[in-house]
Every structure is written in C-alpha cells, then in structure tokens.
Amino acid sequence: MTLVSAHGEELLLARRGDEFFVLDSVCSHALGYLDQGTLVGCEIECPLHDGRFDLRTGRATRDPAVDPIRAYQVRVEGTAILVGPAKS
C-alpha cells in the first residue's frame, strides 16, 4: 500500500494479487492514514482503532468505522495505473 496523488487528492493505492484498488487515504472514523494500516483479505484495517473498509467498495465493514470512504475506478494499462472517478 502507498499514498498516491490523483484528482488533486492524496489517495490510497493498494494491491492484492493482480488487482489494484484506490480509496480515500484517511479513515472516516478517526482520521487515521490507511496506508499505515493492514490488509486483511479484501479489507483495509485502520491503524488507529481497527475499523475496516472493503477495498472494492469503500464500505465500512467493522466498528468503530461506520461511514464509508470513496473507492475509485482503476484501470491498468501496461505499467500505468489509471484512476477514474469515484464509484457510485
């Protein structure tokens, strides 16, 4: 996981196997930077209070996180990782 800049914002880029995911970089619960968290299956765990978010949707999956974070469309072209608009 790493922080990247796209759309004028700092975002989280995560890789799981051959898939790439881009989400908001900050936890919606306690402003923890998610790049300092842990990947657990298809979830990112916040380093501050262990709330979790689904990498694919940004949905909060474990308390104390209840509000989702934005997940963005991602496309890989060669060695470039392209970030599209937030998913609906």
DSSP file (Angstrom, degrees, kcal/mol; ACC not computed):
  #  RESIDUE AA STRUCTURE BP1 BP2  ACC     N-H-->O    O-->H-N    N-H-->O    O-->H-N    TCO  KAPPA ALPHA  PHI   PSI    X-CA   Y-CA   Z-CA
    1    1 A M              0   0    0      0, 0.0     2,-0.3     0, 0.0    13,-0.2   0.000 360.0 360.0 360.0 146.8    0.0    0.0    0.0
    2    2 A T  E     -A   13   0A   0     11,-2.1    11,-3.1     2,-0.0     2,-0.4  -0.985 360.0-103.8-156.3 161.3    1.1    3.5   -0.7
    3    3 A L  E     +A   12   0A   0     -2,-0.3     2,-0.3     9,-0.2     9,-0.2  -0.732  39.2 179.4 -87.9 140.0   -0.2    7.0   -1.0
    4    4 A V  E     -A   11   0A   0      7,-2.8     7,-3.5    -2,-0.4     2,-0.5  -0.917  26.3-122.4-134.1 161.8   -0.6    8.5   -4.5
    5    5 A S  E     +A   10   0A   0     -2,-0.3     2,-0.3     5,-0.2     5,-0.2  -0.932  42.8 147.2-108.7 125.8   -1.8   11.8   -5.8
    6    6 A A  E >   +A    9   0A   0      3,-2.5     3,-2.1    -2,-0.5    -2,-0.1  -0.977  64.1  11.1-154.2 145.4   -4.8   11.8   -8.2
    7    7 A H  T 3  S-     0   0    0     -2,-0.3     3,-0.1     1,-0.3    -1,-0.0   0.792 129.4 -62.9  57.0  28.7   -7.6   14.2   -8.9
    8    8 A G  T 3  S+     0   0    0      1,-0.3     2,-0.3     0, 0.0    -1,-0.3   0.643 117.7 102.0  72.9  14.1   -5.8   16.7   -6.7
    9    9 A E  E <  S-A    6   0A   0     -3,-2.1    -3,-2.5    15,-0.0     2,-0.6  -0.894  77.3-114.3-128.4 157.6   -6.1   14.5   -3.7
   10   10 A E  E     +A    5   0A   0     -2,-0.3    15,-0.8    -5,-0.2     2,-0.3  -0.834  45.9 179.8 -89.1 122.0   -3.9   12.1   -1.7
   11   11 A L  E     -AB   4  24A   0     -7,-3.5    -7,-2.8    -2,-0.6     2,-0.5  -0.801  29.8-110.7-124.6 162.3   -5.3    8.6   -2.2
   12   12 A L  E     -AB   3  23A   0     11,-3.1    11,-2.0    -2,-0.3     2,-0.5  -0.830  24.4-163.5 -95.2 126.4   -4.5    5.1   -1.0
   13   13 A L  E     +AB   2  22A   0    -11,-3.1   -11,-2.1    -2,-0.5     2,-0.4  -0.958  14.9 178.3-108.0 122.5   -3.3    2.6   -3.7
   14   14 A A  E     - B   0  21A   0      7,-2.9     7,-2.8    -2,-0.5     2,-0.4  -0.942  14.4-156.2-125.4 147.1   -3.5   -1.0   -2.5
   15   15 A R  E     + B   0  20A   0     -2,-0.4     2,-0.4     5,-0.2     5,-0.2  -0.984  10.8 179.1-124.7 133.1   -2.6   -4.2   -4.4
   16   16 A R  E >   - B   0  19A   0      3,-2.5     3,-1.9    -2,-0.4     2,-0.3  -0.925  69.5 -49.5-131.9 107.0   -4.0   -7.6   -3.7
   17   17 A G  T 3  S-     0   0    0     -2,-0.4     0, 0.0     1,-0.3     0, 0.0  -0.536 123.0 -21.4  65.0-124.8   -2.6  -10.2   -6.1
   18   18 A D  T 3  S+     0   0    0     -2,-0.3     2,-0.3    -3,-0.1    -1,-0.3   0.358 119.9  96.0 -96.3   4.1   -3.0   -8.8   -9.6
   19   19 A E  E <   -B   16   0A   0     -3,-1.9    -3,-2.5     2,-0.0     2,-0.4  -0.758  57.1-156.3-100.7 142.7   -5.8   -6.4   -8.6
   20   20 A F  E     -B   15   0A   0     -2,-0.3     2,-0.4    -5,-0.2    -5,-0.2  -0.910   8.2-169.8-115.3 144.7   -5.3   -2.7   -7.7
   21   21 A F  E     -B   14   0A   0     -7,-2.8    -7,-2.9    -2,-0.4     2,-0.4  -0.985   7.1-162.0-133.9 142.1   -7.6   -0.6   -5.6
   22   22 A V  E     +BC  13  72A   0     50,-0.6    50,-3.1    -2,-0.4     2,-0.3  -0.995  22.3 157.2-128.0 127.9   -7.7    3.1   -5.0
   23   23 A L  E     -BC  12  71A   0    -11,-2.0   -11,-3.1    -2,-0.4    48,-0.2  -0.862  52.1 -69.0-137.4 168.6   -9.6    4.6   -2.0
   24   24 A D  E     -B   11   0A   0     46,-2.0   -13,-0.2    -2,-0.3     4,-0.1  -0.346  45.4-135.4 -54.8 147.3   -9.7    7.7    0.1
   25   25 A S  S    S+     0   0    0    -15,-0.8     9,-2.6   -21,-0.1    10,-0.5   0.539  78.6  68.5 -90.1  -6.6   -6.5    7.6    2.2
   26   26 A V  B    S-E   33   0B   0      7,-0.2     7,-0.2     8,-0.1    -2,-0.1  -0.936  84.8-112.4-122.2 136.6   -8.0    8.6    5.5
   27   27 A C     >  -     0   0    0      5,-2.7     4,-1.2    -2,-0.4    -2,-0.1  -0.347  18.4-138.5 -60.7 138.4  -10.3    6.6    7.8
   28   28 A S  T  4 S+     0   0    0     39,-0.3    -1,-0.1     1,-0.2    32,-0.0   0.620  97.6  50.6 -75.0 -12.6  -13.8    8.1    8.1
   29   29 A H  T  4 S-     0   0    0     38,-0.1    -1,-0.2     3,-0.1    -2,-0.0   0.915 129.9  -0.2 -90.7 -50.9  -13.9    7.4   11.8
   30   30 A A  T  4 S-     0   0    0      2,-0.1    -2,-0.1     0, 0.0    -3,-0.0   0.167  91.2-106.7-136.0  20.1  -10.7    8.8   13.3
   31   31 A L     <  +     0   0    0     -4,-1.2     2,-0.3     1,-0.2    -3,-0.1   0.792  61.1 159.9  59.4  31.1   -8.6   10.4   10.6
   32   32 A G        -     0   0    0      1,-0.1    -5,-2.7     2,-0.0     2,-0.6  -0.650  47.4-113.9 -81.1 140.3   -6.0    7.6   10.6
   33   33 A Y  B >   -E   26   0B   0     -2,-0.3     3,-1.7    -7,-0.2    -7,-0.2  -0.659  22.0-153.1 -78.0 117.3   -3.9    7.2    7.5
   34   34 A L  G >  S+     0   0    0     -9,-2.6     3,-1.8    -2,-0.6    -1,-0.2   0.694  87.3  71.8 -69.7 -20.3   -4.9    3.9    5.9
   35   35 A D  G 3  S+     0   0    0    -10,-0.5    -1,-0.3     1,-0.3    -9,-0.1   0.708  97.2  54.1 -66.7 -16.6   -1.5    3.4    4.2
   36   36 A Q  G <  S+     0   0    0     -3,-1.7    -1,-0.3     2,-0.1    -2,-0.2   0.382  99.6  86.0 -93.4   1.8   -0.2    2.7    7.7
   37   37 A G  S <  S-     0   0    0     -3,-1.8     2,-0.4    -4,-0.1     9,-0.2   0.064  81.5 -97.6 -86.6-160.7   -2.9    0.1    8.3
   38   38 A T  E     -F   45   0C   0      7,-1.5     7,-3.1     2,-0.0     2,-0.5  -0.963  19.1-127.4-128.3 138.7   -3.1   -3.6    7.4
   39   39 A L  E     -F   44   0C   0     -2,-0.4     2,-0.5     5,-0.2     5,-0.2  -0.758  26.3-178.6 -82.2 128.6   -4.6   -5.5    4.5
   40   40 A V  E >   -F   43   0C   0      3,-3.0     3,-1.4    -2,-0.5     2,-0.3  -0.897  61.4 -59.8-129.0  99.2   -6.8   -8.3    5.8
   41   41 A G  T 3  S-     0   0    0     -2,-0.5    -1,-0.0     1,-0.3     0, 0.0  -0.489 121.2 -16.4  61.6-123.6   -8.2  -10.3    2.9
   42   42 A C  T 3  S+     0   0    0     -2,-0.3    13,-3.0    -3,-0.1    14,-0.5  -0.018 125.2  87.2-100.0  28.2  -10.2   -7.7    0.8
   43   43 A E  E <   -FG  40  54C   0     -3,-1.4    -3,-3.0    11,-0.2     2,-0.5  -0.927  66.0-140.7-127.9 152.3  -10.3   -5.2    3.6
   44   44 A I  E     -FG  39  53C   0      9,-2.4     9,-1.8    -2,-0.3     2,-0.5  -0.950  20.0-148.1-108.4 130.5   -8.0   -2.4    4.9
   45   45 A E  E     -FG  38  52C   0     -7,-3.1    -7,-1.5    -2,-0.5     7,-0.2  -0.872  16.9-122.8-103.6 127.6   -7.8   -2.1    8.6
   46   46 A C     >  -     0   0    0      5,-3.1     4,-1.2    -2,-0.5   -12,-0.1  -0.408  12.6-138.6 -65.4 137.8   -7.2    1.4   10.1
   47   47 A P  T  4 S+     0   0    0      0, 0.0    -1,-0.1     0, 0.0   -13,-0.1   0.650  94.4  54.3 -74.1 -13.6   -4.1    1.6   12.3
   48   48 A L  T  4 S-     0   0    0      3,-0.1    -3,-0.0     1,-0.1    -2,-0.0   0.944 129.7  -2.5 -87.7 -51.3   -5.9    3.7   15.0
   49   49 A H  T  4 S-     0   0    0      2,-0.1    16,-0.1   -17,-0.0    -1,-0.1   0.215  92.2-110.3-132.0  14.9   -9.0    1.8   16.1
   50   50 A D     <  +     0   0    0     -4,-1.2     2,-0.0     1,-0.2   -13,-0.0   0.605  60.5 154.7  66.9  14.5   -9.1   -1.3   13.9
   51   51 A G        -     0   0    0     -6,-0.1    -5,-3.1    13,-0.0     2,-0.3  -0.385  30.7-145.3 -63.6 153.8  -12.1   -0.2   11.8
   52   52 A R  E     -GH  45  62C   0     10,-1.0     9,-2.8    -7,-0.2    10,-1.1  -0.912  15.4-162.9-129.4 155.2  -12.1   -1.8    8.4
   53   53 A F  E     -GH  44  60C   0     -9,-1.8    -9,-2.4    -2,-0.3     2,-0.4  -0.989  29.1-112.2-134.8 142.1  -13.2   -0.9    4.9
   54   54 A D  E  >  -G   43   0C   0      5,-2.6     4,-2.7    -2,-0.3   -11,-0.2  -0.595  20.6-145.1 -72.4 127.5  -13.9   -3.1    1.8
   55   55 A L  T  4 S+     0   0    0    -13,-3.0   -33,-0.2    -2,-0.4    -1,-0.1   0.829  96.5  50.2 -62.3 -32.3  -11.2   -2.5   -0.8
   56   56 A R  T  4 S+     0   0    0    -14,-0.5    -1,-0.2     1,-0.1   -34,-0.1   0.801 129.9  12.1 -79.5 -29.9  -13.7   -2.9   -3.6
   57   57 A T  T  4 S-     0   0    0     -3,-0.2    14,-0.4     2,-0.1    -2,-0.2   0.612  87.8-123.3-124.1 -19.9  -16.4   -0.6   -2.4
   58   58 A G     <  +     0   0    0     -4,-2.7    11,-2.4     1,-0.3    -3,-0.1   0.446  57.6 153.4  82.5   0.3  -15.1    1.5    0.4
   59   59 A R        -     0   0    0      9,-0.2    -5,-2.6    -5,-0.1     2,-0.3  -0.389  51.7-114.3 -64.9 135.9  -17.9    0.2    2.6
   60   60 A A  E     +H   53   0C   0      6,-0.3    -7,-0.3    -7,-0.2     3,-0.1  -0.573  37.9 175.2 -69.5 130.3  -17.2    0.2    6.4
   61   61 A T  E     +     0   0C   0     -9,-2.8     2,-0.3    -2,-0.3    -8,-0.2   0.502  57.8  36.1-119.0  -8.6  -17.1   -3.4    7.5
   62   62 A R  E >  S-H   52   0C   0    -10,-1.1     3,-1.3     3,-0.2   -10,-1.0  -0.974  87.8 -77.5-151.1 134.6  -16.1   -3.2   11.1
   63   63 A D  T 3  S+     0   0    0     -2,-0.3     3,-0.1     1,-0.3    -2,-0.0  -0.302 104.8  38.9 -62.1 149.5  -16.8   -0.9   14.0
   64   64 A P  T 3  S+     0   0    0      0, 0.0     2,-0.4     0, 0.0    -1,-0.3  -0.991 108.9  74.7 -87.1   1.2  -15.9    1.7   15.0
   65   65 A A    <   +     0   0    0     -3,-1.3   -13,-0.2     1,-0.2    -3,-0.2  -0.606  47.0 151.3 -73.5 126.1  -15.9    2.7   11.3
   66   66 A V        +     0   0    0     -2,-0.4    -6,-0.3     1,-0.1    -1,-0.2   0.586  49.8  75.4-124.9 -27.4  -19.5    3.1   10.1
   67   67 A D  S    S-     0   0    0     -8,-0.1   -39,-0.3     1,-0.1    -1,-0.1  -0.724  80.5-123.1 -89.7 137.8  -19.2    5.7    7.3
   68   68 A P        -     0   0    0      0, 0.0     2,-0.3     0, 0.0    -9,-0.2  -0.222  14.7-138.2 -71.4 165.7  -17.8    4.5    4.0
   69   69 A I        -     0   0    0    -11,-2.4     2,-0.2   -45,-0.1   -42,-0.1  -0.837  35.2 -89.9-114.2 161.5  -14.8    6.0    2.2
   70   70 A R        -     0   0    0     -2,-0.3   -46,-2.0    16,-0.0     2,-0.4  -0.507  34.4-159.3 -75.2 138.0  -14.8    6.6   -1.5
   71   71 A A  E     -C   23   0A   0    -14,-0.4    16,-3.5    16,-0.2     2,-0.3  -0.938  14.2-146.7-111.6 140.2  -13.5    3.8   -3.8
   72   72 A Y  E     -CD  22  86A   0    -50,-3.1   -50,-0.6    -2,-0.4    14,-0.2  -0.738  19.6-102.2-111.1 154.6  -12.3    4.9   -7.2
   73   73 A Q  E     -     0   0A   0     12,-2.3    11,-3.1    -2,-0.3     2,-0.4  -0.520  41.1-163.1 -69.8 139.9  -12.4    3.2  -10.6
   74   74 A V  E     + D   0  83A   0      9,-0.2     2,-0.4    -2,-0.2     9,-0.2  -0.986  13.6 179.3-131.7 137.8   -9.0    1.7  -11.5
   75   75 A R  E     - D   0  82A   0      7,-2.3     7,-3.4    -2,-0.4     2,-0.5  -0.999  16.7-147.0-136.9 135.7   -7.6    0.6  -14.9
   76   76 A V  E     + D   0  81A   0     -2,-0.4     2,-0.5     5,-0.2     5,-0.2  -0.902  15.5 179.1-104.8 126.5   -4.1   -0.8  -15.6
   77   77 A E  E >   - D   0  80A   0      3,-2.5     3,-2.3    -2,-0.5     2,-0.4  -0.925  65.7 -54.7-126.8 104.5   -2.6    0.0  -19.0
   78   78 A G  T 3  S-     0   0    0     -2,-0.5    -2,-0.0     1,-0.3     0, 0.0  -0.520 122.0 -20.3  64.9-119.2    0.9   -1.6  -19.3
   79   79 A T  T 3  S+     0   0    0     -2,-0.4     2,-0.4    -3,-0.1    -1,-0.3   0.385 118.8  99.1-100.6   2.5    2.8   -0.3  -16.3
   80   80 A A  E <   -D   77   0A   0     -3,-2.3    -3,-2.5     2,-0.0     2,-0.6  -0.724  59.1-153.3 -93.7 138.8    0.4    2.7  -15.7
   81   81 A I  E     -D   76   0A   0     -2,-0.4     2,-0.4    -5,-0.2    -5,-0.2  -0.953  16.5-158.7-109.4 113.4   -2.3    2.6  -13.1
   82   82 A L  E     -D   75   0A   0     -7,-3.4    -7,-2.3    -2,-0.6     2,-0.6  -0.794   2.8-151.5-100.4 131.9   -5.1    5.0  -14.1
   83   83 A V  E     -D   74   0A   0     -2,-0.4    -9,-0.2    -9,-0.2   -76,-0.1  -0.892  15.4-173.9-107.0 122.9   -7.5    6.3  -11.5
   84   84 A G  E     -     0   0A   0    -11,-3.1     3,-0.1    -2,-0.6    -9,-0.0  -0.181  39.8 -55.0 -96.9-166.6  -11.0    7.2  -12.7
   85   85 A P  E    S-     0   0A   0      0, 0.0   -12,-2.3     0, 0.0    -1,-0.3  -0.173  70.9 -78.1 -67.1 165.5  -13.9    8.9  -10.9
   86   86 A A  E     -D   72   0A   0    -14,-0.2   -14,-0.3     1,-0.1     2,-0.1  -0.314  53.4-106.2 -61.6 146.3  -15.3    7.6   -7.6
   87   87 A K              0   0    0    -16,-3.5   -16,-0.2     1,-0.1    -1,-0.1  -0.409 360.0 360.0 -71.4 152.5  -17.5    4.6   -7.9
   88   88 A S              0   0    0     -2,-0.1    -1,-0.1    -3,-0.1    -2,-0.1   0.457 360.0 360.0 -81.1 360.0  -21.3    5.2   -7.4
